[in-house]
């Protein structure tokens, strides 16, 4: 049965400058407090050993799941076992990302991963045995108050019945779980631990290390020579490993297809959407709406080129603010205060809880250190704090937005765990990306509204335009890329470096337009996106921001009723299908309305920027 952990990626983030401290030199107040999960590694080890020893108990339930007593006993054991595994995995994973070169914690993470795979194998008999019961038994189960705690779980199991296998087949699928993680694991270790990108001189002539984090920082440099140098240097490393990276990506894609075929889905996309109960129409509406809006995006690139006085515009010219002389600096605590002001429409309790978590509550691991995993994420459990990993930079406004984004994830986890049972709290990622981006929308509107100087206001409007470009347009392009490489592989065609680059090049030309200058190195971008190792994840950023724009406007302009509607989704966990929870909040994603509204908002911002600049 085994519930997957809640692991929420953030968008690409940016990071540090100068020499990075080792992990043991990071101040305690700047680290997350993992002692709230386990007080020590030794305590984790004792709990892990006892927990792992329970795996064999799954065997005792075989042949007993057809009775009410047997099913209740199994579901109770499985829930308790799963709940404890969540804490064990969370601790091991969070320790491993603090320094990916630390073999001790990498080993700890591998241990729990292997044990979870073994547990999955041991429990693989349960689904087919439960589903084998006749309709009369199912009717009794769904009416029994003894099984009320698992009503949604059992309903979901029935929904999955067409894609469930026999006991022996389920065991084979479970046996392949650990092996299936190899492409993603190898990609992470290669790009986070083994790759070195050298150094680049910033606009002041200071030599700084080029990392995943600083790459984005360099792309925000007002000095075009710095941006160009960082871009070329960064992708030189990827070019030197392009064949290996393409092979890893292909391995991940073919793994997705294997599991889809094994479970009788028509495609890997169908399998991914069915898992979260999302109709294909949502995916199709997104792509169609964004393609209709591409002329407006081309217009923006041309406006950017003119405002920056460039003869040609390249990818490395698209992240630096057009008003590049505006400087913004927020310390961690200042950013926490600012976010609290922006999120005021969500109520005092929401704001107070988040601010406490980001400060004295030590939910967050704040700054980059040597070996720390790149990017940012929120990852919490039912019995733990909703932890946030971030690589915060005071001089980069994107860090403030990332804090708000991850805060949205973590408050979603906090509220779901507070209001739902363990079985019903683990919301799907489709909703998670709405909760996080909603906070970003409130922050953006707050900043624009309170900007007194015209130059600052234009800078913020430009930032909001670029946020929509990066989140909706860019992630939709990624979504099309995922769809096309999976379709290519499913047709039995090869997915080496040449076909992967060709597919990505065609999409770059479509999404950037005929007047944009595309560097050949940009074709390698598809080899560095970690999200592609979690098949069909990225479309949720685009749908999430589209829904968030609609909901944020609704809450800001509305009153208590609109706020409470939104909280129905935040507190709903997975107690109802995701589209139903979203409808309760005020948005219907089965229609293209929300995405089209986001595109109109994008055009309105562009009109305003052009008129005022």
TASULTA-V91277 format. One record per residue. RES is the residue in one small letter. PSI is psi in whole degrees, -180 to 180 (NA if undefined). NEAR is the number of other ideal C-beta (glycine too) atoms within 10 Angstrom. D_FIRST is the distance of its C-alpha to the first C-alpha in whole Angstrom. Layout:
res->(RES:RES)
psi->(PSI:PSI)
near->(NEAR:NEAR)
d_first->(D_FIRST:D_FIRST)
This chain:
res->(x:x:x:x:x:x:x:x:x:x:x:x:x:x:x:x:x:x:x:x:x:x:x:x:x:x:x:x:x:x:x:x:x:x:x:x:x:x:x:x:x:x:x:x:x:x:x:x:x:x:x:x:x:x:x:x:x:x:x:x:x:x:x:x:x:x:x:x:x:x:x:x:x:x:x:x:x:x:x:x:x:x:x:x:x:x:x:x:x:x:x:x:x:x:x:x:x:x:x:x:x:x:x:x:x:x:x:x:x:x:x:x:x:x:x:x:x:x:x:x:x:x:x:x:x:x:x:x:x:x:x:x:x:x:x:x:x:x:x:x:x:x:x:x:x:x:x:x:x:x:x:x:x:x:x:x:x:x:x:x:x:x:x:x:x:x:x:x:x:x:x:x:x:x:x:x:x:x:x:x:x:x:x:x:x:x:x:x:x:x:x:x:x:x:x:x:x:x:x:x:x:x:x:x:x:x:x:x:x:x:x:x:x:x:x:x:x:x:x:x:x:x:x:x:x:x:x:x:x:x:x:x:x:x:x:x:x:x:x:x:x:x:x:x:x:x:x:x:x:x:x:x:x:x:x:x:x:x:x:x:x:x:x:x:x:x:x:x:x:x:x:x:x:x:x:x:x:x:x:x:x:x:x:x:x:x:x:x:x:x:x:x:x:x:x:x:x:x:x:x:x:x:x:x:x:x:x:x:x:x:x:x:x:x:x:x:x:x:x:x:x:x:x:x:x:x:x:x:x:x:x:x:x:x:x:x:x:x:x:x:x:x:x:x:x:x:x:x:x:x:x:x:x:x:x:x:x:x:x:x:x:x:x:x:x:x:x:x:x:x:x:x:x:x:x:x:x:x:x:x:x:x:x:x:x:x:x:x:x:x:x:x:x:x:x:x:x:x:x:x:x:x:x:x:x:x:x:x:x:x:x:x:x:x:x:x:x:x:x:x:x:x:x:x:x:x:x:x:x:x:x:x:x:x:x:x:x:x:x:x:x:x:x:x:x:x:x:x:x:x:x:x:x:x:x:x:x:x:x:x:x:x:x:x:x:x:x:x:x:x:x:x:x:x:x:x:x:x:x:x:x:x:x:x:x:x:x:x:x:x:x:x:x:x:x:x:x:x:x:x:x:x:x:x:x:x:x:x:x:x:x:x:x:x:x:x:x:x:x:x:x:x:x:x:x:x:x:x:x:x:x:x:x:x:x:x:x:x:x:x:x:x:x:x:x:x:x:x:x:x:x:x:x:x:x:x:x:x:x:x:x:x:x:x:x:x:x:x:x:x:x:x:x:x:x:x:x:x:x:x:x:x:x:x:x:x:x:x:x:x:x:x:x:x:x:x:x:x:x:x:x:x:x:x:x:x:x:x:x:x:x:x:x)
psi->(-59:108:130:148:154:111:116:114:149:173:175:138:179:175:-131:176:157:-170:138:138:154:162:-37:-7:0:130:141:-40:-15:0:154:155:88:-9:-16:-20:-58:136:-19:166:-36:-38:-40:-45:-44:-45:-42:-45:-44:-42:-46:-33:-15:-9:-39:-19:-20:-36:-30:-14:-8:135:3:2:-3:-15:157:-44:-46:-41:-42:-43:-41:-48:-36:-48:-46:-43:-45:-42:-46:-40:-39:-36:-32:-45:-43:-45:-42:-49:-48:-42:-47:-38:-35:-30:-13:-35:103:-10:-4:106:-27:-49:-28:-40:-39:-44:-41:-38:-48:-34:-43:-38:-39:-39:-41:-39:-40:-39:-44:-33:3:-20:-23:-49:-54:-34:-41:-43:-19:-13:145:168:-36:-38:-40:-38:-42:-42:-48:-19:-12:126:-22:-26:11:-35:-28:21:-48:-40:-45:-38:-41:-36:-41:-40:-33:-2:-43:-17:17:152:179:168:-45:-40:-41:-37:-40:-43:-43:-38:-27:-7:-50:-42:-37:-16:-6:-48:-46:-43:-45:-39:-46:-46:-39:-50:-30:-34:-42:-32:138:134:-1:-151:161:141:131:-175:-15:6:11:127:125:149:140:118:179:-39:-47:-19:-47:-37:-44:-35:-16:2:139:-15:113:-34:-36:-46:-46:-44:-44:-43:-50:-39:-42:-49:-14:-40:-43:-36:-35:-13:20:-36:-40:-42:-39:-38:-39:-42:-43:-41:-40:-43:-46:-28:-41:-44:-40:-49:-35:-46:-42:-30:16:34:155:-29:168:-34:-45:-41:-44:-43:-40:-36:-34:8:43:120:148:-24:-32:-45:-45:-43:-40:-54:-43:-44:-42:-39:-36:-29:-2:-36:-34:-37:-42:-40:-40:-44:-39:-40:-43:-45:-45:-45:-31:0:49:142:-35:146:132:170:-39:2:4:-4:-29:135:142:-40:70:-6:-1:128:133:136:123:122:171:-50:-35:-39:-40:-43:-44:-46:-39:-42:-43:-33:11:-35:-17:-5:158:-43:-43:-50:-46:-42:-46:-45:-40:-43:-38:-11:-100:-23:-16:49:-30:143:109:-50:162:143:169:126:-7:142:144:168:-155:155:164:136:108:164:174:-35:17:175:154:84:152:125:131:160:78:137:116:-27:8:117:-27:-29:-37:-43:-36:-38:-44:-40:-53:-32:-36:-44:-49:-37:-32:-46:-45:-47:-37:-44:-33:-34:-20:163:167:-40:-23:12:-21:81:157:160:-31:-43:-33:-41:-14:-47:-38:-45:-27:-46:-38:-38:-43:-40:-45:-47:-37:-46:-44:-44:-34:8:113:-38:140:-42:-42:-41:-44:-40:-42:-38:-43:-40:-40:-39:-47:-31:-42:-41:-46:-31:-43:-56:-51:-44:-27:-39:-44:-41:-42:-39:-47:-45:-42:-40:-32:-41:-40:-48:-37:-26:-4:12:153:154:53:-171:-37:-53:-33:-45:-39:-47:-44:-37:-44:-40:-38:-43:-38:-45:-22:-20:166:-23:-3:138:113:120:143:-34:-28:-21:-22:-7:-36:-14:-4:5:108:-25:-25:-10:5:83:129:45:-40:-24:-25:-25:-45:-46:-36:-46:-38:-48:-38:-38:-46:-44:-40:-42:-41:-44:-43:-39:-15:-157:-147:-35:-43:-38:-44:-34:-44:-38:-22:-36:-46:-37:-3:-18:-123:27:-14:164:147:-40:-30:-43:-38:-37:-38:-32:-22:11:135:105:-2:-16:154:5:-49:-43:-43:-38:-39:-37:-36:-40:-42:-45:-38:-44:-41:-43:-44:-42:-44:-39:-36:-16:NA)
near->(20:18:18:11:16:24:15:24:21:21:23:20:26:26:25:21:16:10:8:20:16:10:16:7:9:20:9:7:11:15:16:21:16:21:11:15:24:21:10:10:15:9:13:20:13:12:16:22:9:10:17:18:9:15:18:11:13:22:10:11:20:14:10:13:22:13:12:14:9:16:24:17:15:22:22:12:17:21:18:12:19:20:15:16:23:22:19:22:21:24:27:23:20:21:20:20:22:19:21:19:14:15:11:11:21:19:11:21:20:16:15:21:17:13:17:21:19:18:23:20:20:20:23:25:21:22:19:18:21:23:16:13:16:8:7:8:15:15:11:12:19:13:10:14:7:12:17:11:16:23:17:18:17:17:12:13:17:14:12:14:11:10:16:17:17:14:14:10:14:22:18:13:17:19:14:16:18:17:10:16:16:13:20:18:16:18:22:17:14:14:19:19:14:12:16:10:18:11:13:23:15:18:13:9:8:11:10:19:17:19:23:22:23:27:21:20:25:28:20:18:21:13:16:15:10:22:23:17:18:24:21:14:16:25:22:13:18:18:15:11:16:18:12:14:22:20:15:23:22:20:18:21:24:16:20:25:18:14:19:22:14:16:19:12:19:12:17:26:22:17:21:22:20:19:16:18:16:22:13:13:13:21:23:11:21:24:17:13:21:24:13:13:20:17:11:15:24:16:14:24:17:14:17:20:19:11:15:16:6:13:6:9:18:18:18:22:21:20:18:20:18:20:20:14:8:16:8:15:11:20:10:20:11:12:22:21:14:18:25:18:13:23:22:13:19:21:14:9:9:21:19:11:18:26:18:13:21:24:15:10:16:21:24:28:25:21:21:25:20:14:16:25:20:23:22:27:19:28:24:26:24:21:14:20:21:26:27:27:23:26:26:25:25:15:12:22:22:22:24:24:23:26:28:25:28:27:33:31:27:26:23:29:28:21:23:27:21:13:16:19:15:18:20:19:22:19:26:18:20:23:25:23:31:32:29:27:31:29:27:28:25:25:26:22:18:19:23:18:11:13:15:6:9:11:12:16:19:21:24:23:23:23:21:22:22:20:20:24:18:17:23:27:21:20:24:27:22:24:23:22:22:24:17:16:25:22:16:18:18:18:7:6:10:10:19:12:18:11:17:25:18:12:19:22:15:13:18:20:12:13:21:22:17:7:11:20:14:14:15:10:16:19:21:23:15:24:24:18:15:18:18:23:21:15:21:24:21:23:25:27:25:28:28:26:28:31:29:25:27:24:26:23:17:16:22:16:9:16:9:8:9:18:16:14:18:24:18:16:28:25:20:24:27:22:18:17:17:22:19:12:22:24:17:15:24:20:24:12:25:13:12:18:15:25:28:17:17:24:23:13:18:22:17:11:21:19:11:16:22:12:7:10:14)
d_first->(0:4:6:9:13:15:18:21:24:27:30:33:34:38:39:41:45:47:46:42:42:40:37:39:41:39:40:38:38:37:34:30:30:27:29:27:24:25:29:29:28:28:26:23:24:24:21:19:21:20:16:16:18:15:13:15:14:11:14:15:13:13:16:15:13:16:18:17:18:15:12:14:14:10:9:12:11:7:9:12:10:9:12:14:13:13:17:17:16:19:21:21:21:24:26:26:27:30:32:30:33:32:30:29:27:26:25:23:21:21:20:17:16:16:14:11:12:12:9:7:10:10:6:7:9:7:7:11:12:11:12:15:17:20:21:23:20:18:21:21:17:18:21:20:21:19:16:17:15:12:14:13:10:11:13:11:9:13:14:12:13:16:14:12:13:14:13:15:15:11:12:15:13:11:14:16:14:16:19:18:19:22:24:23:24:27:28:28:29:32:33:32:34:36:38:41:43:46:48:49:52:52:54:56:56:54:52:48:45:43:39:37:37:41:41:40:43:46:45:46:49:52:54:53:54:51:49:50:50:47:45:47:46:43:42:44:42:39:42:42:38:38:37:35:33:33:32:29:28:28:26:23:24:24:21:20:22:20:17:18:20:18:16:19:20:23:23:21:22:21:18:18:19:17:14:16:18:21:24:26:29:28:28:31:33:32:34:37:38:38:40:42:43:43:47:47:45:48:50:49:49:52:53:52:54:57:56:56:59:57:58:55:52:49:45:46:48:46:44:47:48:51:53:52:55:53:51:49:48:45:44:41:42:44:41:39:42:42:39:39:42:41:38:40:39:36:37:39:35:33:36:37:33:33:36:35:32:34:37:37:33:32:29:31:32:35:37:37:37:38:35:33:30:32:31:29:25:24:21:20:17:17:19:22:24:24:25:27:28:32:35:37:41:44:46:43:42:39:38:38:36:34:34:34:31:28:30:28:25:25:27:24:21:24:24:21:20:23:23:19:17:14:12:14:16:14:17:17:19:21:22:22:25:27:27:28:31:32:33:35:37:38:39:41:43:44:46:47:49:50:52:55:57:57:56:53:52:52:50:47:47:47:44:42:43:42:39:38:39:37:34:34:37:35:32:32:34:31:29:32:32:28:29:32:30:27:30:32:30:28:32:32:34:35:33:36:38:40:38:36:39:40:38:37:41:41:39:41:44:43:41:44:47:50:52:50:50:47:47:46:44:42:40:39:37:34:33:33:30:27:25:26:23:20:21:23:22:26:27:25:28:30:29:28:32:33:31:32:36:36:34:36:39:38:38:41:43:42:42:39:38:37:35:33:32:31:29:27:25:25:24:22:18:16:17:19:19:20:24:24:24:26:29:29:30:33:32:31:29:30:33:35:37:35:35:39:40:38:41:44:43:43:46:48:47:49:52:52:52:55:57:57:57)
